[in-house]
Amino acid sequence: PRPRPVPQPLPQPVAKPTPEPSTLAPVVPPSPPAPPAPAEPVVAAAPPAPPAPPAQPRIELPSSSADYLNNPRPPYPPLSKRLGEQGKVVVRVFIDVDGTASRAEVRQSSGFERLDQTALQTVLRWRYVPGKRAGVPEAMWFNVPISFVLE
């Protein structure tokens, strides 16, 4: 019989030793020396406080309350009624200090020219309570919504 070779053991990996964390304190640079204290405190004269801005004057927007001024509702155009046209028109109107409308323009259309034109003509005939700034009437623009709804 032949002698069998003896198996050699496989080499095992050897763990490398891990260095232990350093226990040395961190290096802190020395702090700069404190500035010398002034012999006498320096006091600057404070400038006088600026006057408070004037309060904004109270602004009151124009009003077109139909109950208050007896403004009639706009007439519904007969053809628009027959065709079933409905919508909301927003008219931008310039109100003078005497409460009359001097200019008007369609800001948002109803989608129907007849309704828009009727709204324009109506708001130009209405009377308004003018807007006020600090209680004094002032001419200004005002948006008037007008709804045309079939009942």
Secondary structure by P-SEA (a helix, b strand, c coil): cccccccccccccccccccccccccccccccccccccccbbbbccccccccccccccccccccccccccccccccccaaaaaabbbbbbbbbbbbcccccccccccccccccaaaaaaaaaaaaaccccbbbcccbbbbbbbbbbbbbbcc
